Amino acid sequence: MTEHLARRAATTLAALLVLSALLLPSDVDSLTPTTFLRLPVEALLGVVLVLVLPERARRTAAPAAGALLGLLLVLKVLDIGFDAVLYRPFDLVLDWPLLEPAVDYVDVTAGRFAAVAAVLATVLLASALVVLTARSAARLGTVVARHRRVATRVVAVLAVVWTTLPISSHGTAAFVHDQALRVGASLRDRHDFAAESATDPFAASDELLGGLRGKDVVIAFVESYGRSAVEHPDIAPRVTAALDAGTGRLAAAGYGSRSAFLTSPTAGGGSWLAQATLLSGLWVDNQQRYRTLLAGDRLTLGGAFRRAGWRSVGVMPGITKAWPEGDFFDYDRIYAFDDLDYRGPRFGYATTPDEFTLSRFQQFERADAHTPVMAAIPLLSSHAPWSPAPTAVGWDDLGDGSVYHSMTSGEAPAEAVFGREPTLVRADYARTVEYSVNTLVSYVETYGDDDLVLVFLGDHQPAPFVTGPDAGRDVPITVVSRDRTVLDHATGWGWTDGLRPGPQAPVRPMNTFRDQFLTTFGQTSP
């Protein structure tokens, strides 16, 4: 009796696993209880296949189909994870390299043990799903073959139900179809991107950036500074207050500013893709495009400034390992984390507070008489998980960063994002963006002059956990200058006055900025 119940329980669990694998959606929004109250046509077709196949073929086909279903289940889970963080499904061809930064994020924020454990758990879970679905399908195939007459009648009834009642599902078939289309598009993408890259109107131009002659130009990427920072009701009050106050402070010091929106090629992560897009003028939305770009000789903004006589530098506090691809961006000098000589603690994922990063740039490149410099500076303080976060220290008190130890205990372990109350995460996010904005404004107030031009923008929106659904990929961008002729050059852009882009501010794809910038400032007069 006990053995009979155990067999029934095993069969029931096998059926539940197979049905769950078939019904599981591939996006977060569809992950609701009602999704699992449907009848998958794939299950009916599987039973029919078992009924018509000879026994030897059935014994091979059932576990093989189950293993394939297990692989599809793993892909669905990856899709859900990518949708929850990056607003898009997993790309079976292009996204495997992104798993390394994910492991690095866990390593930095939760520790090496947690990162190793996460990798092992992921591999074991994926393997277990494939094995369990294979064995479950084999078991169900045996049960169906043993009760052939009953199974035939049940399938006939369920087929009628499937065609007449609104409980039908063919989600797995549609998922396989979508995956096939996506794989085909990804395989063609290399050729498409190569063709797009082959055309560059500025490749051989010697008439570059005359409208900025003699200026120091800083392009600062503010991590995760998205449109939601200025529009989401739980986030915007704090951030817009900082932007509006900053507009007033800079105006009092003689600076004008104008703002708009750019549509980033990524969201939730992948900052390097957005930075490459802005600097190269090409739409770089996956790792294959990024690698292809780095293997070419595309003129970047850094290269354009260098060709026009500027000293071109990249201040990269997030670079903690060898970065040979940095040569592509054509900087005279790259300041990686070790070059900044920071002696303070990490704040979550950020290696250095923004105030320290900008202070080192000032010391290294602008403290004395110097050749006009162009700098690209990714600022990291507003990187997830947004807690703990630094506070302003004061430019004269930064030293080597040791002062930040008084703000933390040890290395300031990061707080988790997922699992925390969303309102608390949004409050942390708003505080870090406010800090970054205030730091930039303070930098201009303290070190700005008639020859400083600051362009700052977001690289991408934060994760949907922060923004909510359907937030889009727009990010704010702002130009600041005391020289009115610089702003006059950009009059035709239609940007709104101030550090905060208005609701009707223009929106353009991020890859259009390079050409717009080089075209506008290639003229010596507006």
VMD Tcl script that draws the C-alpha trace (Angstrom):
set ca {
  {0.00 0.00 0.00}
  {2.78 2.42 0.96}
  {4.69 1.61 -2.23}
  {1.56 2.19 -4.31}
  {1.01 5.62 -2.71}
  {4.65 6.50 -3.25}
  {4.37 5.65 -6.96}
  {1.23 7.76 -7.27}
  {2.90 10.65 -5.46}
  {5.93 10.41 -7.76}
  {3.71 10.39 -10.82}
  {1.74 13.39 -9.53}
  {4.94 15.33 -8.85}
  {6.27 14.44 -12.29}
  {3.07 15.71 -13.91}
  {3.19 18.94 -11.89}
  {6.81 19.57 -12.89}
  {6.14 18.99 -16.58}
  {2.99 21.12 -16.54}
  {4.76 23.91 -14.63}
  {7.63 23.86 -17.12}
  {5.18 24.11 -20.00}
  {3.10 26.88 -18.42}
  {5.86 29.01 -16.91}
  {5.96 32.35 -18.75}
  {9.20 34.00 -19.79}
  {8.56 37.49 -18.41}
  {7.88 38.93 -14.98}
  {4.55 40.59 -15.78}
  {2.96 37.30 -16.88}
  {4.13 35.45 -13.79}
  {0.71 35.24 -12.07}
  {-1.23 32.33 -10.50}
  {-3.80 32.33 -13.31}
  {-1.06 31.53 -15.80}
  {-0.77 28.07 -14.27}
  {-4.52 27.39 -14.51}
  {-4.36 26.67 -18.22}
  {-4.16 23.59 -20.38}
  {-0.97 23.41 -22.49}
  {-1.45 21.98 -25.97}
  {2.12 20.69 -25.81}
  {1.08 18.27 -23.05}
  {-1.73 16.86 -25.19}
  {0.60 16.46 -28.16}
  {3.12 14.73 -25.91}
  {0.55 12.17 -24.80}
  {-0.52 11.56 -28.41}
  {3.13 11.03 -29.37}
  {3.57 8.45 -26.62}
  {0.41 6.64 -27.78}
  {1.49 6.36 -31.41}
  {5.20 5.58 -30.99}
  {6.49 2.02 -30.69}
  {7.70 1.09 -27.23}
  {11.43 1.28 -28.04}
  {11.06 4.74 -29.68}
  {8.88 5.93 -26.80}
  {11.52 4.97 -24.21}
  {14.02 7.16 -26.05}
  {11.73 10.01 -27.07}
  {10.08 10.64 -23.70}
  {13.24 11.37 -21.66}
  {14.79 13.26 -24.61}
  {11.72 15.47 -24.85}
  {11.83 15.92 -21.08}
  {15.48 16.98 -21.18}
  {14.68 19.47 -23.94}
  {11.81 20.80 -21.84}
  {14.24 21.15 -18.93}
  {16.58 23.24 -21.09}
  {13.63 25.40 -22.16}
  {12.73 25.81 -18.51}
  {16.26 27.04 -17.74}
  {15.98 29.52 -20.62}
  {12.62 30.73 -19.31}
  {14.15 31.33 -15.89}
  {17.00 33.27 -17.53}
  {14.44 35.32 -19.46}
  {12.59 36.14 -16.24}
  {15.82 37.16 -14.54}
  {16.92 39.38 -17.41}
  {13.45 40.91 -17.67}
  {13.50 41.70 -13.94}
  {16.89 43.45 -14.13}
  {17.52 44.53 -17.73}
  {14.00 45.01 -19.13}
  {14.53 42.39 -21.85}
  {14.77 38.63 -22.39}
  {17.98 36.64 -22.36}
  {19.70 36.39 -25.75}
  {20.83 32.81 -26.28}
  {23.61 33.90 -28.66}
  {24.85 37.22 -27.28}
  {24.28 37.36 -23.53}
  {26.55 34.67 -22.10}
  {29.39 37.20 -21.53}
  {27.06 39.22 -19.27}
  {27.05 36.44 -16.68}
  {30.60 37.38 -15.68}
  {29.67 40.95 -14.60}
  {26.72 39.47 -12.71}
  {29.07 37.21 -10.74}
  {31.41 40.15 -10.18}
  {28.51 42.20 -8.78}
  {27.69 39.44 -6.28}
  {31.38 39.16 -5.40}
  {31.71 42.87 -4.67}
  {28.42 43.37 -2.85}
  {28.05 40.05 -0.99}
  {31.55 38.56 -0.90}
  {33.59 35.91 -2.71}
  {31.95 33.03 -0.86}
  {28.48 34.20 -1.91}
  {29.63 34.58 -5.52}
  {31.11 31.05 -5.66}
  {28.04 29.66 -3.92}
  {25.74 31.45 -6.38}
  {27.62 30.01 -9.36}
  {27.58 26.48 -7.96}
  {23.93 26.72 -6.98}
  {23.01 28.00 -10.45}
  {24.86 25.18 -12.23}
  {23.41 22.54 -9.91}
  {19.90 23.91 -10.20}
  {20.04 24.07 -13.99}
  {21.40 20.52 -14.17}
  {18.81 19.28 -11.70}
  {15.96 20.82 -13.72}
  {17.11 19.08 -16.89}
  {17.54 15.71 -15.14}
  {14.24 15.94 -13.26}
  {12.18 16.94 -16.28}
  {13.78 14.13 -18.30}
  {12.95 11.56 -15.64}
  {9.48 13.02 -15.11}
  {8.70 12.80 -18.83}
  {9.99 9.23 -18.94}
  {7.81 8.28 -15.98}
  {4.72 9.90 -17.46}
  {5.40 8.18 -20.79}
  {5.46 4.82 -19.02}
  {2.22 5.55 -17.19}
  {0.45 6.66 -20.38}
  {1.65 3.57 -22.28}
  {0.48 1.32 -19.44}
  {-3.00 2.89 -19.39}
  {-3.35 3.43 -23.11}
  {-7.16 3.18 -23.30}
  {-7.78 5.60 -20.43}
  {-5.15 8.00 -21.75}
  {-6.77 8.01 -25.20}
  {-10.16 8.92 -23.75}
  {-8.71 11.63 -21.49}
  {-6.81 13.22 -24.39}
  {-9.95 13.23 -26.52}
  {-11.94 14.98 -23.82}
  {-9.17 17.48 -23.05}
  {-8.75 18.25 -26.75}
  {-12.40 19.27 -26.89}
  {-11.95 21.34 -23.74}
  {-8.81 22.97 -25.16}
  {-10.62 24.08 -28.33}
  {-13.83 25.27 -26.69}
  {-12.91 26.87 -23.34}
  {-10.64 29.90 -22.77}
  {-8.06 27.91 -20.83}
  {-5.84 26.90 -23.72}
  {-2.11 27.59 -23.77}
  {0.60 27.16 -26.36}
  {3.15 29.29 -24.52}
  {6.07 26.89 -24.84}
  {5.61 26.53 -28.60}
  {5.47 30.31 -28.90}
  {8.55 30.56 -26.68}
  {10.50 28.18 -28.94}
  {9.38 30.16 -31.99}
  {10.48 33.45 -30.41}
  {13.82 31.93 -29.41}
  {14.41 30.74 -32.98}
  {13.64 34.21 -34.37}
  {15.88 35.84 -31.78}
  {18.76 33.47 -32.50}
  {18.46 34.17 -36.22}
  {18.43 37.92 -35.64}
  {21.42 37.69 -33.30}
  {23.41 35.68 -35.82}
  {22.69 38.31 -38.49}
  {23.49 41.17 -36.14}
  {27.26 40.98 -36.63}
  {26.87 41.56 -40.38}
  {24.31 44.32 -39.86}
  {26.52 46.12 -37.34}
  {29.59 45.82 -39.56}
  {27.66 47.45 -42.40}
  {26.47 50.23 -40.09}
  {29.99 50.82 -38.76}
  {31.48 51.13 -42.23}
  {29.97 54.58 -42.73}
  {31.38 57.44 -40.67}
  {31.07 61.02 -41.97}
  {33.73 62.21 -39.51}
  {36.32 59.49 -40.11}
  {38.65 61.69 -42.15}
  {37.50 65.11 -40.99}
  {40.07 67.65 -39.83}
  {37.44 70.31 -39.11}
  {36.59 69.23 -35.59}
  {35.36 71.03 -32.48}
  {36.30 74.58 -33.46}
  {33.36 75.87 -31.43}
  {34.95 74.56 -28.23}
  {38.49 75.74 -28.86}
  {40.30 76.34 -25.55}
  {37.62 74.71 -23.41}
  {37.99 71.91 -20.88}
  {35.17 69.49 -21.70}
  {34.01 66.94 -19.12}
  {31.54 64.21 -20.08}
  {30.31 62.61 -16.85}
  {28.17 59.47 -16.91}
  {25.99 59.29 -13.79}
  {25.32 55.64 -13.03}
  {21.65 54.56 -13.25}
  {20.45 58.17 -13.65}
  {17.31 57.52 -15.67}
  {14.17 59.39 -16.57}
  {12.46 57.82 -13.56}
  {14.76 59.88 -11.35}
  {12.97 63.03 -12.49}
  {9.46 61.63 -12.98}
  {8.74 58.71 -10.61}
  {6.59 59.98 -7.71}
  {8.66 58.16 -5.07}
  {12.01 59.35 -6.47}
  {11.56 62.62 -8.32}
  {10.83 64.98 -5.38}
  {14.30 64.55 -3.92}
  {16.18 64.48 -7.23}
  {14.32 67.34 -8.90}
  {14.79 69.47 -5.79}
  {18.54 68.95 -6.14}
  {18.43 69.71 -9.87}
  {16.35 72.86 -9.43}
  {18.50 74.07 -6.54}
  {21.60 73.31 -8.61}
  {20.20 75.32 -11.52}
  {19.81 78.31 -9.20}
  {23.24 77.93 -7.64}
  {24.95 77.70 -11.03}
  {22.96 80.63 -12.42}
  {24.10 82.72 -9.44}
  {27.68 81.83 -10.41}
  {27.07 82.85 -14.02}
  {26.46 79.43 -15.57}
  {23.72 78.49 -17.97}
  {22.44 74.95 -18.50}
  {20.19 73.08 -20.89}
  {18.75 69.59 -20.70}
  {16.97 66.91 -22.71}
  {16.63 63.13 -22.86}
  {18.52 60.41 -24.70}
  {17.26 56.87 -25.21}
  {19.86 54.45 -23.92}
  {20.57 51.13 -25.64}
  {20.35 49.35 -22.30}
  {18.48 49.48 -19.00}
  {19.10 48.09 -15.53}
  {22.79 47.46 -16.28}
  {25.38 47.33 -19.05}
  {26.82 50.79 -18.47}
  {29.71 50.11 -20.86}
  {27.25 49.61 -23.72}
  {25.71 53.04 -23.14}
  {29.10 54.72 -22.82}
  {30.33 53.09 -26.02}
  {27.12 54.15 -27.78}
  {27.45 57.80 -26.81}
  {31.16 58.03 -27.54}
  {31.11 56.13 -30.85}
  {27.81 57.23 -32.37}
  {26.81 53.61 -32.98}
  {23.96 51.68 -31.35}
  {25.80 49.21 -29.08}
  {23.15 47.16 -27.31}
  {24.87 43.80 -26.89}
  {28.27 42.35 -26.13}
  {28.86 41.14 -29.68}
  {28.45 44.68 -31.00}
  {30.72 45.95 -28.23}
  {33.50 43.51 -29.15}
  {33.07 44.27 -32.85}
  {33.26 47.99 -32.14}
  {36.46 47.62 -30.12}
  {38.07 45.66 -32.94}
  {37.50 48.54 -35.38}
  {38.82 52.07 -35.77}
  {35.64 54.11 -35.29}
  {36.26 57.75 -34.37}
  {35.08 58.29 -30.79}
  {34.50 61.61 -29.08}
  {37.75 61.06 -27.19}
  {39.55 60.49 -30.49}
  {37.91 63.54 -32.07}
  {39.08 65.81 -29.26}
  {42.55 64.30 -29.39}
  {42.76 64.81 -33.15}
  {41.67 68.44 -32.67}
  {44.48 69.16 -30.21}
  {42.96 68.41 -26.80}
  {44.49 66.16 -24.19}
  {41.99 63.31 -23.98}
  {41.64 61.26 -20.78}
  {39.38 58.65 -19.28}
  {38.90 58.67 -15.51}
  {37.65 55.13 -14.81}
  {37.30 54.32 -11.11}
  {35.44 51.12 -11.96}
  {38.39 49.62 -13.85}
  {40.12 47.32 -11.36}
  {41.69 44.88 -13.82}
  {43.66 45.11 -17.05}
  {41.58 46.97 -19.64}
  {43.28 46.60 -23.03}
  {40.09 47.62 -24.84}
  {40.63 51.10 -23.42}
  {42.99 51.77 -26.34}
  {40.02 51.89 -28.70}
  {38.65 55.04 -27.05}
  {41.83 56.90 -28.03}
  {42.65 58.55 -24.70}
  {46.08 60.02 -24.00}
  {45.79 58.66 -20.48}
  {43.43 56.33 -18.61}
  {43.16 56.70 -14.85}
  {41.96 53.35 -13.52}
  {41.10 52.68 -9.89}
  {44.69 51.99 -8.83}
  {45.85 55.25 -10.41}
  {43.50 57.25 -8.20}
  {45.28 56.05 -5.02}
  {42.05 55.81 -3.01}
  {42.51 54.71 0.61}
  {38.92 54.77 1.76}
  {36.25 52.05 1.92}
  {34.03 50.89 -0.91}
  {30.43 52.00 -0.72}
  {28.53 49.00 -2.03}
  {29.55 48.41 -5.64}
  {31.18 51.83 -6.11}
  {34.97 51.76 -5.80}
  {35.27 55.48 -5.04}
  {32.79 58.21 -4.09}
  {32.06 60.65 -6.91}
  {33.49 63.56 -4.97}
  {36.83 61.80 -4.68}
  {36.83 60.81 -8.37}
  {36.27 64.39 -9.52}
  {38.81 65.68 -7.01}
  {41.51 63.40 -8.40}
  {40.65 64.46 -11.95}
  {41.01 68.08 -10.89}
  {44.38 67.42 -9.24}
  {45.76 65.37 -12.12}
  {44.52 67.37 -15.11}
  {43.23 70.86 -14.21}
  {45.08 72.09 -11.14}
  {47.78 74.01 -13.01}
  {48.20 75.64 -16.41}
  {47.41 72.91 -18.89}
  {46.51 71.99 -22.42}
  {42.73 71.96 -22.85}
  {41.50 68.59 -21.68}
  {38.54 66.42 -22.59}
  {37.62 63.84 -19.97}
  {35.10 60.98 -19.93}
  {34.27 60.13 -16.32}
  {31.84 57.39 -15.25}
  {30.61 58.25 -11.74}
  {29.69 55.20 -9.65}
  {28.08 56.36 -6.41}
  {24.56 55.83 -7.76}
  {25.24 52.22 -8.75}
  {22.99 49.52 -7.29}
  {22.44 48.50 -4.51}
  {22.42 52.21 -3.45}
  {23.15 51.49 0.17}
  {25.42 52.30 1.89}
  {26.12 55.65 0.26}
  {28.67 58.42 0.88}
  {27.87 61.95 1.92}
  {29.66 65.14 0.92}
  {32.99 65.66 2.67}
  {34.27 68.91 1.20}
  {36.89 69.26 -1.51}
  {39.65 70.42 0.84}
  {39.14 67.56 3.28}
  {39.19 64.56 0.95}
  {42.89 63.74 1.12}
  {43.46 60.13 0.05}
  {39.90 59.15 0.96}
  {40.69 57.82 4.42}
  {38.20 60.31 5.80}
  {35.41 58.09 4.50}
  {36.27 55.41 7.04}
  {34.58 57.55 9.66}
  {31.31 57.13 7.75}
  {31.41 53.34 7.69}
  {32.28 50.32 9.74}
  {34.85 48.33 7.82}
  {34.17 48.07 4.12}
  {30.52 49.15 4.31}
  {28.81 45.92 3.17}
  {26.11 46.45 0.60}
  {22.47 45.97 1.45}
  {20.46 43.69 -0.80}
  {18.10 45.17 -3.38}
  {15.79 42.25 -4.06}
  {13.81 41.29 -1.01}
  {13.79 44.79 0.47}
  {10.75 47.03 0.53}
  {10.65 48.85 -2.84}
  {9.97 52.23 -1.24}
  {13.16 51.89 0.83}
  {15.21 50.94 -2.23}
  {13.78 53.91 -4.15}
  {14.66 56.21 -1.26}
  {18.24 54.92 -1.30}
  {18.40 55.33 -5.08}
  {17.07 58.90 -4.90}
  {19.62 59.77 -2.21}
  {22.57 58.54 -4.28}
  {21.43 60.35 -7.44}
  {20.94 63.49 -5.35}
  {24.49 63.07 -4.05}
  {25.90 62.71 -7.58}
  {24.00 65.77 -8.85}
  {25.07 67.89 -5.88}
  {28.67 66.75 -6.33}
  {28.70 67.83 -9.98}
  {27.15 71.19 -9.13}
  {29.65 71.71 -6.34}
  {32.52 70.79 -8.66}
  {31.45 73.46 -11.15}
  {31.00 76.03 -8.38}
  {34.43 75.26 -6.90}
  {36.59 74.55 -9.92}
  {34.64 75.94 -12.85}
  {35.69 78.90 -14.95}
  {34.88 80.44 -18.31}
  {36.62 77.54 -20.05}
  {34.78 74.62 -18.40}
  {32.03 72.81 -20.30}
  {30.30 70.02 -18.41}
  {28.07 67.45 -20.08}
  {26.49 64.99 -17.67}
  {23.99 62.28 -18.40}
  {22.64 58.98 -17.18}
  {23.93 55.76 -18.68}
  {20.69 53.83 -18.21}
  {17.56 53.48 -16.12}
  {17.78 51.49 -12.87}
  {16.17 48.05 -12.66}
  {12.36 47.65 -13.00}
  {12.27 46.88 -9.29}
  {12.94 50.59 -8.82}
  {11.20 52.18 -11.78}
  {8.14 49.96 -12.03}
  {6.94 48.49 -15.35}
  {7.04 50.28 -18.70}
  {9.52 52.94 -17.56}
  {11.32 53.03 -20.88}
  {15.03 53.62 -21.49}
  {15.30 57.42 -21.54}
  {18.00 59.14 -19.51}
  {18.52 62.86 -18.80}
  {21.41 64.76 -20.38}
  {22.58 68.27 -19.49}
  {25.18 70.72 -20.76}
  {26.58 73.41 -18.42}
  {28.77 76.38 -19.39}
  {29.49 79.92 -18.31}
  {30.31 80.85 -21.92}
  {26.99 81.76 -23.55}
  {28.36 81.07 -27.03}
  {28.61 77.38 -26.12}
  {24.92 77.30 -25.24}
  {24.11 79.40 -28.30}
  {25.70 76.72 -30.47}
  {23.20 74.23 -29.07}
  {20.14 76.45 -29.51}
  {18.97 74.35 -32.43}
  {18.84 71.25 -30.28}
  {15.66 72.51 -28.60}
  {16.78 71.51 -25.11}
  {14.99 73.03 -22.10}
  {16.67 75.49 -19.74}
  {18.08 74.24 -16.44}
  {19.54 71.04 -15.08}
  {16.16 69.30 -15.13}
  {14.73 68.35 -18.54}
  {11.10 69.32 -18.83}
  {8.39 66.78 -19.68}
  {8.35 68.06 -23.27}
  {12.13 68.10 -23.68}
  {13.26 66.41 -26.89}
  {14.20 62.72 -26.86}
  {16.78 61.32 -29.25}
  {18.57 57.96 -29.48}
  {21.86 58.02 -27.60}
  {23.83 57.02 -30.69}
  {22.87 60.30 -32.41}
  {24.68 62.44 -29.85}
  {28.22 62.08 -31.22}
  {27.26 63.28 -34.69}
  {25.05 66.06 -33.34}
  {27.83 67.22 -31.01}
  {30.57 67.12 -33.66}
  {28.36 68.83 -36.23}
  {27.28 71.61 -33.87}
  {30.69 72.35 -32.39}
  {32.59 71.87 -35.61}
  {31.65 75.48 -36.34}
  {33.63 78.30 -34.81}
  {30.54 80.50 -34.45}
  {26.88 79.62 -33.78}
}
mol new
graphics top color blue
foreach p $ca { graphics top sphere $p radius 0.5 }
foreach p [lrange $ca 0 end-1] q [lrange $ca 1 end] { graphics top cylinder $p $q radius 0.2 }
display resetview
